Amino acid sequence: MKDTNRKKIVVFSGAGISAESGIKTFRDSGGLWEEHRIEDVATPEAWFNNPELVTMFYNQRRKQMMEAHPNEGHLAIAKLESQFQVTVVTQNVDDLHERAGSTDVLHLHGELRKSRSSVDNSLVYEVDGWELTADSKCELGSRLRPHIVWFGEQVPMMAPASEGVMQADILIIVGTSLEVYPAAGLVRIAPSKCVKYYVDPKATQISGVNNLEVIQGRAGEAMPKLVEQLIKQYGC
Ligand code: OAD
């Protein structure tokens, strides 16, 4: 049962929170979208034209995720649960928030550790190990695809994510360039009384977002400090 006296914190995270775990971001220099074209690996057309390449791309991501460990940033976010009601809304497809101990994590862009049927979106499975192959099939006999939201697809978790953000007392935006919509639009629907923080080495003020403190820094260094401050200031 939720303790309603506790303040509600929503953490909205992006690739930068996992950067210090050795997982590449997308748009920084040397990022994933410099090495791979989105249209080759992250669209329904890519899957239709070359499922081998798409499967291989996400196999590599899954393998890397399994070899990685949560960093100080993920761990600090998990620690918030000792004092607050916390929902993590992440654009990341890795499971490092969960492995750090966060218990309420919404994945807007899907999850590497899951696969799903290519003919029925409701058939979702845990991937056993890191590798999907052409022989990985759903119970209907169709090929399994990565459980990832590709460009041009619906983002089914937007509805619960929006609901969470609209109820937030505190919003922490961390490690995201805020370039991809509809996800990035979430930061604009938080209540005006909600206290907001943006933690990222490239963080700036965000137009249309009030009550925002900009913290320019790495998540692994800045998040533990911010979490200590929040616990002192707003903890129960
Ligand atoms: P981006 O690659 O666009 O942005 C990464 C952000 O992380 C940048 O703002 C960096 O400054 C910041 N950053 C780098 N190192 C950091 C650190 N140590 N601590 C904190 N921040 C750091 O990644 P996202 O904003 O997550 O979607 O990208 C959003 C979506 O675009 C992804 O979910 C993915 C991608 O295309 C899909 O694939 C659907």
py3Dmol code that shows the C-alpha trace and the ligand (Angstrom):
import py3Dmol

protein = """\
ATOM      1  CA  MET A   1       0.000   0.000   0.000  1.00  0.00           C
ATOM      2  CA  LYS A   2       1.258   3.531  -0.821  1.00  0.00           C
ATOM      3  CA  ASP A   3       1.969   5.929   2.037  1.00  0.00           C
ATOM      4  CA  THR A   4       0.129   9.068   0.908  1.00  0.00           C
ATOM      5  CA  ASN A   5       2.101  11.312   3.311  1.00  0.00           C
ATOM      6  CA  ARG A   6       5.213  10.686   1.293  1.00  0.00           C
ATOM      7  CA  LYS A   7       6.000  13.088  -1.513  1.00  0.00           C
ATOM      8  CA  LYS A   8       5.735  11.712  -5.009  1.00  0.00           C
ATOM      9  CA  ILE A   9       8.940  11.837  -7.063  1.00  0.00           C
ATOM     10  CA  VAL A  10       9.095  11.043 -10.764  1.00  0.00           C
ATOM     11  CA  VAL A  11      12.540  10.446 -12.233  1.00  0.00           C
ATOM     12  CA  PHE A  12      12.617  10.858 -16.008  1.00  0.00           C
ATOM     13  CA  SER A  13      15.829   9.288 -17.275  1.00  0.00           C
ATOM     14  CA  GLY A  14      17.655   8.878 -20.567  1.00  0.00           C
ATOM     15  CA  ALA A  15      20.790   7.252 -21.903  1.00  0.00           C
ATOM     16  CA  GLY A  16      23.077   9.545 -19.858  1.00  0.00           C
ATOM     17  CA  ILE A  17      22.158   7.793 -16.583  1.00  0.00           C
ATOM     18  CA  SER A  18      23.703   4.577 -17.967  1.00  0.00           C
ATOM     19  CA  ALA A  19      26.726   6.251 -19.617  1.00  0.00           C
ATOM     20  CA  GLU A  20      28.918   5.717 -16.548  1.00  0.00           C
ATOM     21  CA  SER A  21      28.007   2.012 -16.641  1.00  0.00           C
ATOM     22  CA  GLY A  22      29.709   1.873 -20.050  1.00  0.00           C
ATOM     23  CA  ILE A  23      26.544   1.946 -22.174  1.00  0.00           C
ATOM     24  CA  LYS A  24      26.795   4.368 -25.073  1.00  0.00           C
ATOM     25  CA  THR A  25      24.358   7.252 -25.409  1.00  0.00           C
ATOM     26  CA  PHE A  26      22.769   7.958 -28.799  1.00  0.00           C
ATOM     27  CA  ARG A  27      23.586  11.539 -29.712  1.00  0.00           C
ATOM     28  CA  ASP A  28      26.824  12.366 -27.868  1.00  0.00           C
ATOM     29  CA  SER A  29      30.025  12.307 -29.894  1.00  0.00           C
ATOM     30  CA  GLY A  30      30.795   8.606 -30.530  1.00  0.00           C
ATOM     31  CA  GLY A  31      27.154   7.753 -29.729  1.00  0.00           C
ATOM     32  CA  LEU A  32      25.163   4.879 -31.225  1.00  0.00           C
ATOM     33  CA  TRP A  33      23.476   6.960 -33.908  1.00  0.00           C
ATOM     34  CA  GLU A  34      26.892   7.897 -35.324  1.00  0.00           C
ATOM     35  CA  GLU A  35      27.696   4.207 -35.907  1.00  0.00           C
ATOM     36  CA  HIS A  36      24.256   3.026 -37.036  1.00  0.00           C
ATOM     37  CA  ARG A  37      21.538   4.645 -39.114  1.00  0.00           C
ATOM     38  CA  ILE A  38      18.185   4.782 -37.296  1.00  0.00           C
ATOM     39  CA  GLU A  39      16.413   3.715 -40.486  1.00  0.00           C
ATOM     40  CA  ASP A  40      18.612   0.572 -40.709  1.00  0.00           C
ATOM     41  CA  VAL A  41      18.035  -0.740 -37.182  1.00  0.00           C
ATOM     42  CA  ALA A  42      15.247   1.062 -35.341  1.00  0.00           C
ATOM     43  CA  THR A  43      12.164   1.220 -37.568  1.00  0.00           C
ATOM     44  CA  PRO A  44       9.445  -1.281 -38.575  1.00  0.00           C
ATOM     45  CA  GLU A  45      10.750  -0.966 -42.169  1.00  0.00           C
ATOM     46  CA  ALA A  46      14.228  -2.031 -41.029  1.00  0.00           C
ATOM     47  CA  TRP A  47      12.730  -5.145 -39.413  1.00  0.00           C
ATOM     48  CA  PHE A  48      10.760  -5.898 -42.595  1.00  0.00           C
ATOM     49  CA  ASN A  49      13.786  -5.423 -44.875  1.00  0.00           C
ATOM     50  CA  ASN A  50      16.564  -6.925 -42.767  1.00  0.00           C
ATOM     51  CA  PRO A  51      15.459  -8.704 -39.578  1.00  0.00           C
ATOM     52  CA  GLU A  52      18.949 -10.253 -39.240  1.00  0.00           C
ATOM     53  CA  LEU A  53      20.647  -6.875 -38.925  1.00  0.00           C
ATOM     54  CA  VAL A  54      18.013  -5.570 -36.494  1.00  0.00           C
ATOM     55  CA  THR A  55      18.197  -8.734 -34.376  1.00  0.00           C
ATOM     56  CA  MET A  56      22.005  -8.529 -34.311  1.00  0.00           C
ATOM     57  CA  PHE A  57      21.962  -4.844 -33.331  1.00  0.00           C
ATOM     58  CA  TYR A  58      19.729  -5.526 -30.310  1.00  0.00           C
ATOM     59  CA  ASN A  59      21.599  -8.738 -29.430  1.00  0.00           C
ATOM     60  CA  GLN A  60      24.723  -6.589 -29.081  1.00  0.00           C
ATOM     61  CA  ARG A  61      22.864  -4.088 -26.902  1.00  0.00           C
ATOM     62  CA  ARG A  62      21.486  -6.938 -24.730  1.00  0.00           C
ATOM     63  CA  LYS A  63      24.897  -8.546 -24.311  1.00  0.00           C
ATOM     64  CA  GLN A  64      26.431  -5.226 -23.321  1.00  0.00           C
ATOM     65  CA  MET A  65      23.609  -4.582 -20.843  1.00  0.00           C
ATOM     66  CA  MET A  66      24.163  -7.963 -19.188  1.00  0.00           C
ATOM     67  CA  GLU A  67      27.863  -7.222 -18.779  1.00  0.00           C
ATOM     68  CA  ALA A  68      27.191  -3.761 -17.302  1.00  0.00           C
ATOM     69  CA  HIS A  69      26.444  -2.832 -13.692  1.00  0.00           C
ATOM     70  CA  PRO A  70      24.302  -0.076 -12.177  1.00  0.00           C
ATOM     71  CA  ASN A  71      26.325   3.035 -11.287  1.00  0.00           C
ATOM     72  CA  GLU A  72      26.102   5.583  -8.455  1.00  0.00           C
ATOM     73  CA  GLY A  73      23.382   7.453 -10.332  1.00  0.00           C
ATOM     74  CA  HIS A  74      21.058   4.430 -10.571  1.00  0.00           C
ATOM     75  CA  LEU A  75      21.793   3.522  -6.948  1.00  0.00           C
ATOM     76  CA  ALA A  76      21.004   7.031  -5.695  1.00  0.00           C
ATOM     77  CA  ILE A  77      17.652   6.950  -7.511  1.00  0.00           C
ATOM     78  CA  ALA A  78      16.805   3.597  -5.918  1.00  0.00           C
ATOM     79  CA  LYS A  79      17.652   5.073  -2.506  1.00  0.00           C
ATOM     80  CA  LEU A  80      14.896   7.674  -2.902  1.00  0.00           C
ATOM     81  CA  GLU A  81      12.371   4.900  -2.229  1.00  0.00           C
ATOM     82  CA  SER A  82      13.338   4.869   1.452  1.00  0.00           C
ATOM     83  CA  GLN A  83      11.665   8.280   1.865  1.00  0.00           C
ATOM     84  CA  PHE A  84       9.407   8.944  -1.126  1.00  0.00           C
ATOM     85  CA  GLN A  85       6.868   7.393  -3.482  1.00  0.00           C
ATOM     86  CA  VAL A  86       9.003   7.018  -6.591  1.00  0.00           C
ATOM     87  CA  THR A  87       8.210   6.224 -10.207  1.00  0.00           C
ATOM     88  CA  VAL A  88      11.069   5.984 -12.670  1.00  0.00           C
ATOM     89  CA  VAL A  89      10.008   6.790 -16.220  1.00  0.00           C
ATOM     90  CA  THR A  90      12.919   5.798 -18.413  1.00  0.00           C
ATOM     91  CA  GLN A  91      13.607   6.059 -22.118  1.00  0.00           C
ATOM     92  CA  ASN A  92      16.275   3.402 -21.621  1.00  0.00           C
ATOM     93  CA  VAL A  93      15.837  -0.172 -22.730  1.00  0.00           C
ATOM     94  CA  ASP A  94      18.404  -1.532 -20.262  1.00  0.00           C
ATOM     95  CA  ASP A  95      17.454  -2.946 -16.845  1.00  0.00           C
ATOM     96  CA  LEU A  96      19.973  -1.032 -14.721  1.00  0.00           C
ATOM     97  CA  HIS A  97      17.338   0.908 -12.753  1.00  0.00           C
ATOM     98  CA  GLU A  98      15.730  -2.393 -11.706  1.00  0.00           C
ATOM     99  CA  ARG A  99      19.086  -3.972 -10.894  1.00  0.00           C
ATOM    100  CA  ALA A 100      19.934  -0.944  -8.734  1.00  0.00           C
ATOM    101  CA  GLY A 101      16.763  -1.607  -6.715  1.00  0.00           C
ATOM    102  CA  SER A 102      14.098   0.681  -8.199  1.00  0.00           C
ATOM    103  CA  THR A 103      10.757  -1.116  -7.987  1.00  0.00           C
ATOM    104  CA  ASP A 104       8.426   1.026 -10.116  1.00  0.00           C
ATOM    105  CA  VAL A 105      10.027   1.494 -13.539  1.00  0.00           C
ATOM    106  CA  LEU A 106       8.122   2.391 -16.720  1.00  0.00           C
ATOM    107  CA  HIS A 107      10.053   1.755 -19.929  1.00  0.00           C
ATOM    108  CA  LEU A 108       8.780   4.148 -22.582  1.00  0.00           C
ATOM    109  CA  HIS A 109      10.883   2.681 -25.380  1.00  0.00           C
ATOM    110  CA  GLY A 110      10.689  -1.008 -24.475  1.00  0.00           C
ATOM    111  CA  GLU A 111      12.975  -3.497 -22.752  1.00  0.00           C
ATOM    112  CA  LEU A 112      15.975  -5.402 -24.061  1.00  0.00           C
ATOM    113  CA  ARG A 113      15.379  -8.302 -21.717  1.00  0.00           C
ATOM    114  CA  LYS A 114      12.042  -9.009 -23.401  1.00  0.00           C
ATOM    115  CA  SER A 115      10.995 -10.126 -26.875  1.00  0.00           C
ATOM    116  CA  ARG A 116       7.607 -10.213 -28.474  1.00  0.00           C
ATOM    117  CA  SER A 117       5.709 -11.858 -31.283  1.00  0.00           C
ATOM    118  CA  SER A 118       6.019 -10.115 -34.632  1.00  0.00           C
ATOM    119  CA  VAL A 119       2.321 -10.807 -35.319  1.00  0.00           C
ATOM    120  CA  ASP A 120       0.705 -10.230 -31.902  1.00  0.00           C
ATOM    121  CA  ASN A 121       1.972  -7.398 -29.672  1.00  0.00           C
ATOM    122  CA  SER A 122       0.365  -8.932 -26.599  1.00  0.00           C
ATOM    123  CA  LEU A 123       2.665 -11.975 -26.687  1.00  0.00           C
ATOM    124  CA  VAL A 124       5.697 -10.805 -24.696  1.00  0.00           C
ATOM    125  CA  TYR A 125       8.456 -13.113 -23.391  1.00  0.00           C
ATOM    126  CA  GLU A 126      11.609 -12.891 -21.249  1.00  0.00           C
ATOM    127  CA  VAL A 127      14.697 -13.450 -23.422  1.00  0.00           C
ATOM    128  CA  ASP A 128      16.733 -16.377 -22.160  1.00  0.00           C
ATOM    129  CA  GLY A 129      20.360 -15.160 -22.363  1.00  0.00           C
ATOM    130  CA  TRP A 130      21.483 -12.406 -24.718  1.00  0.00           C
ATOM    131  CA  GLU A 131      20.707 -13.805 -28.128  1.00  0.00           C
ATOM    132  CA  LEU A 132      17.597 -13.916 -30.294  1.00  0.00           C
ATOM    133  CA  THR A 133      17.990 -15.848 -33.562  1.00  0.00           C
ATOM    134  CA  ALA A 134      15.940 -16.512 -36.681  1.00  0.00           C
ATOM    135  CA  ASP A 135      14.723 -19.649 -34.904  1.00  0.00           C
ATOM    136  CA  SER A 136      13.348 -17.767 -31.886  1.00  0.00           C
ATOM    137  CA  LYS A 137       9.586 -18.091 -32.382  1.00  0.00           C
ATOM    138  CA  CYS A 138       6.441 -17.102 -30.484  1.00  0.00           C
ATOM    139  CA  GLU A 139       3.748 -19.641 -29.636  1.00  0.00           C
ATOM    140  CA  LEU A 140       1.992 -18.815 -32.931  1.00  0.00           C
ATOM    141  CA  GLY A 141       5.118 -19.844 -34.835  1.00  0.00           C
ATOM    142  CA  SER A 142       6.131 -16.308 -35.912  1.00  0.00           C
ATOM    143  CA  ARG A 143       9.548 -14.833 -35.455  1.00  0.00           C
ATOM    144  CA  LEU A 144      10.270 -13.030 -32.188  1.00  0.00           C
ATOM    145  CA  ARG A 145      11.285  -9.385 -32.481  1.00  0.00           C
ATOM    146  CA  PRO A 146      12.983  -7.253 -29.826  1.00  0.00           C
ATOM    147  CA  HIS A 147      10.462  -5.712 -27.377  1.00  0.00           C
ATOM    148  CA  ILE A 148      11.527  -2.224 -28.418  1.00  0.00           C
ATOM    149  CA  VAL A 149       9.481   0.791 -29.502  1.00  0.00           C
ATOM    150  CA  TRP A 150      10.852   1.740 -32.903  1.00  0.00           C
ATOM    151  CA  PHE A 151      10.638   5.118 -34.598  1.00  0.00           C
ATOM    152  CA  GLY A 152       7.186   5.435 -36.151  1.00  0.00           C
ATOM    153  CA  GLU A 153       5.540   3.132 -33.580  1.00  0.00           C
ATOM    154  CA  GLN A 154       3.060   3.970 -30.810  1.00  0.00           C
ATOM    155  CA  VAL A 155       4.455   4.538 -27.302  1.00  0.00           C
ATOM    156  CA  PRO A 156       1.944   2.609 -25.172  1.00  0.00           C
ATOM    157  CA  MET A 157       3.543   3.554 -21.829  1.00  0.00           C
ATOM    158  CA  MET A 158       2.974   7.282 -22.436  1.00  0.00           C
ATOM    159  CA  ALA A 159      -0.437   7.164 -20.735  1.00  0.00           C
ATOM    160  CA  PRO A 160       0.732   5.800 -17.347  1.00  0.00           C
ATOM    161  CA  ALA A 161       3.901   7.932 -17.576  1.00  0.00           C
ATOM    162  CA  SER A 162       1.857  11.107 -18.144  1.00  0.00           C
ATOM    163  CA  GLU A 163      -0.418  10.248 -15.237  1.00  0.00           C
ATOM    164  CA  GLY A 164       2.626   9.837 -12.968  1.00  0.00           C
ATOM    165  CA  VAL A 165       4.234  13.109 -14.052  1.00  0.00           C
ATOM    166  CA  MET A 166       0.980  15.056 -13.590  1.00  0.00           C
ATOM    167  CA  GLN A 167       0.872  13.902  -9.950  1.00  0.00           C
ATOM    168  CA  ALA A 168       4.529  14.606  -9.176  1.00  0.00           C
ATOM    169  CA  ASP A 169       5.616  16.856  -6.303  1.00  0.00           C
ATOM    170  CA  ILE A 170       9.207  16.580  -7.524  1.00  0.00           C
ATOM    171  CA  LEU A 171      10.449  15.803 -11.057  1.00  0.00           C
ATOM    172  CA  ILE A 172      14.064  14.845 -11.730  1.00  0.00           C
ATOM    173  CA  ILE A 173      15.081  14.867 -15.389  1.00  0.00           C
ATOM    174  CA  VAL A 174      18.424  13.110 -15.801  1.00  0.00           C
ATOM    175  CA  GLY A 175      20.731  12.172 -18.670  1.00  0.00           C
ATOM    176  CA  THR A 176      18.557  13.012 -21.637  1.00  0.00           C
ATOM    177  CA  SER A 177      18.908  15.364 -24.594  1.00  0.00           C
ATOM    178  CA  LEU A 178      15.089  15.799 -24.650  1.00  0.00           C
ATOM    179  CA  GLU A 179      15.174  15.412 -28.427  1.00  0.00           C
ATOM    180  CA  VAL A 180      12.774  12.507 -28.877  1.00  0.00           C
ATOM    181  CA  TYR A 181       9.008  12.989 -28.731  1.00  0.00           C
ATOM    182  CA  PRO A 182       6.495  12.192 -27.391  1.00  0.00           C
ATOM    183  CA  ALA A 183       8.754  11.241 -24.429  1.00  0.00           C
ATOM    184  CA  ALA A 184      10.392  14.664 -24.120  1.00  0.00           C
ATOM    185  CA  GLY A 185       6.973  16.331 -23.894  1.00  0.00           C
ATOM    186  CA  LEU A 186       6.491  14.777 -20.443  1.00  0.00           C
ATOM    187  CA  VAL A 187       8.627  17.473 -18.814  1.00  0.00           C
ATOM    188  CA  ARG A 188       6.069  20.120 -19.828  1.00  0.00           C
ATOM    189  CA  ILE A 189       3.035  18.499 -18.222  1.00  0.00           C
ATOM    190  CA  ALA A 190       4.314  18.469 -14.633  1.00  0.00           C
ATOM    191  CA  PRO A 191       2.289  20.801 -12.370  1.00  0.00           C
ATOM    192  CA  SER A 192       3.759  24.293 -12.015  1.00  0.00           C
ATOM    193  CA  LYS A 193       4.100  23.784  -8.235  1.00  0.00           C
ATOM    194  CA  CYS A 194       6.185  20.652  -8.858  1.00  0.00           C
ATOM    195  CA  VAL A 195       9.859  21.234  -7.998  1.00  0.00           C
ATOM    196  CA  LYS A 196      12.019  20.256 -10.985  1.00  0.00           C
ATOM    197  CA  TYR A 197      15.686  19.409 -11.522  1.00  0.00           C
ATOM    198  CA  TYR A 198      17.576  18.732 -14.766  1.00  0.00           C
ATOM    199  CA  VAL A 199      20.833  16.795 -14.218  1.00  0.00           C
ATOM    200  CA  ASP A 200      23.031  16.439 -17.305  1.00  0.00           C
ATOM    201  CA  PRO A 201      26.469  17.764 -18.332  1.00  0.00           C
ATOM    202  CA  LYS A 202      24.649  19.708 -21.075  1.00  0.00           C
ATOM    203  CA  ALA A 203      21.581  20.689 -19.016  1.00  0.00           C
ATOM    204  CA  THR A 204      20.066  24.120 -19.694  1.00  0.00           C
ATOM    205  CA  GLN A 205      16.796  25.816 -18.784  1.00  0.00           C
ATOM    206  CA  ILE A 206      13.905  24.276 -20.758  1.00  0.00           C
ATOM    207  CA  SER A 207      11.454  26.621 -22.425  1.00  0.00           C
ATOM    208  CA  GLY A 208       7.961  26.302 -20.987  1.00  0.00           C
ATOM    209  CA  VAL A 209       9.167  24.591 -17.789  1.00  0.00           C
ATOM    210  CA  ASN A 210       9.087  26.694 -14.595  1.00  0.00           C
ATOM    211  CA  ASN A 211      10.491  26.006 -11.143  1.00  0.00           C
ATOM    212  CA  LEU A 212      13.496  24.197 -12.687  1.00  0.00           C
ATOM    213  CA  GLU A 213      16.976  23.925 -11.175  1.00  0.00           C
ATOM    214  CA  VAL A 214      19.658  23.127 -13.740  1.00  0.00           C
ATOM    215  CA  ILE A 215      22.465  20.901 -12.444  1.00  0.00           C
ATOM    216  CA  GLN A 216      25.269  20.572 -14.975  1.00  0.00           C
ATOM    217  CA  GLY A 217      27.165  17.417 -14.102  1.00  0.00           C
ATOM    218  CA  ARG A 218      27.518  13.680 -14.494  1.00  0.00           C
ATOM    219  CA  ALA A 219      24.706  11.625 -13.020  1.00  0.00           C
ATOM    220  CA  GLY A 220      27.119   9.430 -11.031  1.00  0.00           C
ATOM    221  CA  GLU A 221      28.412  12.469  -9.192  1.00  0.00           C
ATOM    222  CA  ALA A 222      25.415  14.816  -9.130  1.00  0.00           C
ATOM    223  CA  MET A 223      22.603  12.342  -8.366  1.00  0.00           C
ATOM    224  CA  PRO A 224      23.926  11.110  -4.971  1.00  0.00           C
ATOM    225  CA  LYS A 225      24.287  14.766  -3.837  1.00  0.00           C
ATOM    226  CA  LEU A 226      20.817  15.679  -5.076  1.00  0.00           C
ATOM    227  CA  VAL A 227      19.282  12.644  -3.379  1.00  0.00           C
ATOM    228  CA  GLU A 228      20.904  13.533  -0.031  1.00  0.00           C
ATOM    229  CA  GLN A 229      19.601  17.088  -0.390  1.00  0.00           C
ATOM    230  CA  LEU A 230      16.047  15.905  -1.201  1.00  0.00           C
ATOM    231  CA  ILE A 231      16.002  13.497   1.719  1.00  0.00           C
ATOM    232  CA  LYS A 232      17.060  16.294   4.100  1.00  0.00           C
ATOM    233  CA  GLN A 233      14.656  18.836   2.629  1.00  0.00           C
ATOM    234  CA  TYR A 234      11.552  16.778   1.843  1.00  0.00           C
ATOM    235  CA  GLY A 235      12.055  13.303   3.358  1.00  0.00           C
ATOM    236  CA  CYS A 236       9.603  11.822   5.840  1.00  0.00           C
TER     237      CYS A 236
END
"""
ligand_1 = """\
39
OAD
P 20.746 11.042 -26.073
O 21.917 10.282 -26.590
O 19.948 11.832 -27.046
O 21.212 12.028 -24.918
C 22.042 11.576 -23.894
C 22.178 12.669 -22.853
O 22.949 12.137 -21.800
C 22.851 13.943 -23.350
O 22.080 15.070 -22.970
C 24.204 13.922 -22.612
O 24.677 15.215 -22.286
C 23.834 13.153 -21.365
N 24.963 12.509 -20.660
C 26.103 11.966 -21.157
N 26.867 11.449 -20.164
C 26.177 11.661 -19.011
C 26.429 11.372 -17.631
N 27.542 10.738 -17.232
N 25.496 11.736 -16.720
C 24.365 12.370 -17.095
N 24.077 12.673 -18.372
C 24.966 12.336 -19.320
O 19.836 9.963 -25.285
P 18.299 10.065 -24.864
O 17.914 11.468 -24.541
O 18.053 9.022 -23.865
O 15.016 5.960 -28.468
O 17.600 9.650 -26.220
C 16.224 9.461 -26.269
C 15.886 8.337 -27.214
O 16.574 8.529 -28.451
C 16.345 6.965 -26.781
O 15.471 6.361 -25.852
C 16.373 6.192 -28.061
C 17.052 7.232 -28.920
O 16.816 7.177 -30.272
C 14.708 4.928 -29.268
O 15.553 4.171 -29.703
C 13.248 4.829 -29.567
"""
view = py3Dmol.view(width=600, height=400)
view.addModel(protein, "pdb")
view.setStyle({"model": 0}, {"cartoon": {"style": "trace"}})
view.addModel(ligand_1, "xyz")
view.setStyle({"model": 1}, {"stick": {}})
view.zoomTo()
view.show()
